[in-house]
Amino acid sequence: MQLGVETNTRIYYVSGHVELREEVREVPSQRALITGATGLLGRAVYKEFHANGWHTLGCAFRRARPNHLALDICNPSAVRRLLQEFKVHPHVVVHCAAERRADVVENNPQSSYNLNVTASATLAHETAEVGGFMIYISTNYVFDGKNPPYGPNSQPHPLNAYGRSKLDGEKAVLRDLPGAAILRLPLLYGEVTELEESGVTVIFDRIQHANKSASLDDWQRRQPTHTQDVAFVLRQMAEHWMQDKSFGGIYHWASCDIMTKYEIGCAMADAFNLPSSHLRAVIEEPTGNVQRPRNATLDFSALEVLGIGKHTPLRIGLRKALWPFLDDRRWRQMVFH
């Protein structure tokens, strides 16, 4: 791996006097900027790049942490300054920041559009200005779910405001940075700070409390995909671009598992040897003000052809993500491999 050097001046107190010493350390020459680095996906992406030889800067807005930069990506001037100043420009920008809650987008379309579309276009433009590569995270909700599986060249037809905003974001990014990559993803789960952070983990308390009947959707087909797998794929995509600057365009990644929430709930129960007899399958289409695709299964073979990909078995992924939230303390003392 190619390395650069970074020089820091430190102050040392030696035998009653002060010395200034220059310290030189090797730093990775590959530079990545991760937006939304404190979110469900962003955390995994930051860890994956940082642990594998990339000089990585994470940025976030409301949940910025000491190791990350506070950045409002809806502020074009702030985005421009960051990309111009980041260690002689980032090579790769992985754009995880988004409003991904379909209900929120439906109820707040303008603010969601500003984040999912306008800010993404700004980021793409500024990435182009510094000669970088951008990967824009999109969704399988750009499809209507009527004719799966969907490949990268399938015709999008979003059913709700969230899907439309992400599709418009794709178009804006490719307009301002034609060499960018789009990665469409399905339902995600992984290391969560709270169960409500993922549409998969949110049902876990209902699985554990077997004394109460729990009704779960058995209508919509999902591909529950682990964030560590996605992070691994994103790093592989970035490294592929570092070797081949013609790499870009629209790609998909997803789990091999195609399941309803009811089936995911049964899998959770099985993973922890919990009862599932209290779970009830709801086969009717969910009601509400947000229409969702019934089966927007993604075909991810285009990345596999390039040797890119990773799949964590669902049982292992669920155990890894959920064991800290188990009511049964005996499980908390176990380590899953």
N, C-alpha and C positions, 0 to 999 in steps of 0.2 A: 504494500500500500504506500502511495506517495505521501510524504509528510512535509509540512512546512515548519517554520519556527516562529515562536512568539517570545518577545523580550519583555520582561517585567523588571522594574526597579523596586527593590525592597530596602527598607531601613532596618539596620541591625545595631544594637547597642553592645559594644565590645569594650571591656576594660575601661569604663568611664568615658568613652567617646562614641560618637555615632559614625557608622559607615554606610555608604550607599553601595549596594551591590546589584549588578545586572544579572538576572537569571534567565537563561534561555531554555525553553522546553519545546519539544516537538509537539505539534498539533496537527490533526488531520487536515489535509488539503481539500477534502470533500466537505462542502458546507450546505446545510439544510435548514430551512426556516419552516416551522410547523405552526400554522394558525389553529386556534381552538385547542391549544395544547393541554388544557386542563379538563377537557370534555372526555366522554366515554371512549371515543376512538382516538382523540388527540393524545391522551396519556400513553396509550399503547404505542402509538407511532413515535412519539418523542423518545420513549425508552428504547425502542427497536433501533432507531438511527443512532442514538447516543451510545448504545452498547456495542455498536458494530463499526466503529472507526469514523463516524461522521462528526464534524464540528456542528453541533445542533443548537439552534436557538428556538425556544418555544415562546409563543406569545398568546395572551388571552386578554379578556376584557374584565368582567366582574370577578372572576375567580383566579386572577393572576396570583402566582405564588412567588416566593423569594427567588426561585431559580428560573423564573420566566419573566418576560417583559410584558408590562401592561400596555395594550395597544387597542385602540378603537379602529377596527379595519374599515369602518364607515367614514373615517376621516381621511380623505385622499392625501392631504399634506403629511400626516403622520405615517401613512403607508409609504409614501415616496421617500421620506427621510430615512425610514428604517431600511428599505432595500438599497438605498444609495450608500448607507454607512455600515452595513453588516459585514465586517471582516472582508472587505474588498468584494462585496456582493455575494449573495447566495447562489450556489449552482442550481439548487432544487428548492421549490416552494411546494409544500404539501398543504393544501387548503382544506382543513377539516372544519373550520368554523362555519356554522350555519344554524338557521332555525329549522330543526328537523321534526318538530312536533306538529303533526298535521292539523290538529285542532287549533293550535295557536296561530298557524299561518292562515287558516280559514277566517279566524276572528280578527286578525291584525294583518291584513294583506300588505299594506304599504310598508310598515316597518320590516316585515319579513322579506319583502321584495328588495328593500334597501340592503339587507344583509346578504340574501341568497343570490342576488343578481348584480346590483350596482357595485357593491363592495368587491364582488368577485371579478367584475370587469376592471375595476381600478387595480386590483392586485395583478391581474394578467397583464395589463398595460405596463405597470412598473416592472414586472418580471421581464417583459420583453425589452424594456429600456436597458436593463443590465445584462442581457444576453442569457438569462436563466431559463429553466424548465419548470413548468408548473403542472401539478396533478390536482385536478378539481374533483372533489368527492361528490358524487351524485347518487341517485336512488333508482330502485326498480319501480318506484311509483310514477315514473315517466310513461309507463305502459298501463293499458287498461285491463290486463289480466284475462283477456278473452281468447288468446291464441298462444299459450306458452309451448315450449320455452322460448325466451327472447334472446337473440344474439345482438351484438353491437350494431348490426346494420338493420335490425328490426325497426319498423315504423313506430315512433312514440305516439301515444295518445293518452295523456294524463287525465285522470278523472276528478282531481281536486286541485286546490290552489297550491298546496305544497308541491305536488308533482309538476305543475306548470311553472312554479318559481325555479325549481331545480333545472328543468329543461331550458328555460330562458337563461339561467346561469351558464349552462353548458354552451349555448349559442354565443353568449357574450364573451366567454373565455376564449373560445376558438376564433372569434372575430378579432379580438385584440392580441391573441397569441396563437396563431394557427398551428404551431408545433406543440401545443400543450397536449396533455393526456387527460381524459375523463375516465374515472373509475366509478361505475355504478355498483351499488351495494344493496343487499336486502336488509332484513331485520338483524341487528347486531346485539351481542351480549359479550360479557367479559368481566374483568375486574371492575366492580362498581363500588362507589362510595356509599350508596344507598340502593335498596332494591328497586326503587322507583326510577332509577336512571336508565333502565333498559326495559323494552317491551317484553323481553323474555323473563328477566329476573323478577319483575314486578308481581308475578303470580305466586312466588315461592311461599309467602306466608300462608296463602290459601291452600297450598299443597300440604304444608306442615300441620295445619289445624284440621285434623281429620274428623273432629267432632261437629264440624259445620259443613253442610253441603256447599259445593263450589261449582258454579256453572261457567264453563269455558267455551270460547268460540271454536266450533268444529267446521266452519264454513270457509274461512280464508286460509289458503296454503302459504306457508312461509318457508324460508331457508335460514334458520338460526345460525348465524356465522360469528365465530369468535374474533374479537378485535385483535388478538395477537396474530392470528392468521392474516388478517387484512394488513396489519402493520408490516409483517414479513413480506407480503406481496408488494406493498408500496415501496419498501426499500429495494426489493429486486427490480422494480420498474425504474427507480431512480438510478440504480447502478447500470441497468441496461442502457439507459439514455447516456450515461457518462461514457459508455463504450461506443454507442451508435446514436449520433445526434439526429438521425432521421426517425427515431422511435417517437411515436405519439399517436393521437387519435382516441377513439372510444373503446373501452374495455369493460369487461364484467368480472366480478369475483363473488363467490358465494359458497356456502356449504353444499355438500352432496345430499344432505338431509332435506326432504320436502315434507313439512308437517303442519298441522293446525296447532293452535294454542292448546287445545285439549290434549293432543298427542304429545306436545312438549311437556305439559303438566304430568302426564303419565310417565314420561321419560325421567322427569325430575324425581318423582316418587320412587321409581325403580333404582335410580342412581344412589339414593340414600336409604333404600330398603324401607320406605314409608308406605303406608296404605294408600290406595287410590280409589277405593270403592265410593268415597264421598264426592268424586269428581263427576260432573254431569256434562255431556256433550250437547252443545247448542248448534243445531244444523242450519238454523235460519240465518239469512243475511242480517248482519248487525244494523240496527237503526241508528240514526244520528244525522248531524248536518254535514258530515264528511263522508263522501263516497270513496270506497277503497277497492282496489283491484282484487278479484277473487284469487287469481293464481298468476303472479308476475314472476314466475321462476326464471332465473337467469342462466344462460348458457355461458360458461366461463372457459370454454375450450381454447379460445384464441390466445390466452395467456399461457395455458399449459403447453401449447405448441412451442412457445418461446422458452420453455423450461422454468416458467414462473408459477409458483403456487405452493400452498401449504394447507392441510386440512387437519384440524384437531377433532378427534372423535367426540360426538356430542356428550356421551357419558362422562368422559374425562373433562371436557370443557365446563359442563354443569357443576361437577364436583369442585373444580378449581375456583369457579366464580362464586359458588353459593355456600361453601362450608363455613365461612366466617359468620353467616347469618342463621345457622342452625340453632334451633331451640335446644336440641339434645346436646348437652355439653360433652358427652363422650365422643361425639364426632369431631368436635373442635380440636381435640387433642391428637387427631390423626393427621398424617401427611399423605397426600395423594400424589402419585407419580403417574 
